[in-house]
Amino acid sequence: MPHTPPPPRLRVRRIYEPPEPDDGLRVLVDRLWPRGIAKADAHIDDWPKALTPSDELRRWYHGTEGEFEEFRRRYERELAEPAAAEALSELRARAAEGPVTLLTAAKDPSVSHTAVLTELLEAR
C-alpha cells in the first residue's frame, strides 16, 4: 500500500471559499473584516489582529510604490514586535496541535501577508 502523506497542518484559503471539514482551526489574518461575508457565516475561530499588517503598511503595499520583497521585510519587522511575536508563538503552538487554516480576502495570497506569515509559522 503506498504511503499517503499527512494533510498539511497549516494552509491558506480565501475567506470566500466555503469551510471544509479538514480546515481545523480557522483563523482570519486580515486586519479588516472581508466585504460581503456575514460574521455568522464566516466560521472563524480566531481573529488575532496583532498578526495583521499595520494600516500604514497595508496602505503602502497596496499603493503605487508597494513591492512585495520590501513589504516582506517591513512586515517581518512588525511581527517581531512583542504583541505580534506572542500571537505568532501562540498560533505556532496551536498549529502543532492540529490543522490550522489561515483565512484572507487577498486575491492572490502568494504575494500577500499570508505568504510571509505561513513561512514564519513553518520555519520554527
LINSUL-V698651 format. One line per field, one symbol per residue. psi: psi as a letter, one per 20 degrees, with the letter a starting at -180 (. if undefined). burial: 1 if it has 9 or more other C-alpha atoms within 8 Angstrom, else 0. A space follows every 10 residues. Layout:
psi = ???
burial = ???
//
This chain:
psi = pqppqqqqhp rpqqhiqqqq hjhcpoopkq hqppqjpphh ihlphqmnih iqqqgggggg hiahippghh ggggghghii qggghghggg hgghhhhrqp oppqiphnhi lrhhgggggh hih.
burial = 0000000011 1111100000 0011111111 1001000000 0000000100 1110001101 1000010100 1101110110 0001101100 1101100111 1111100010 0111110100 1000
//
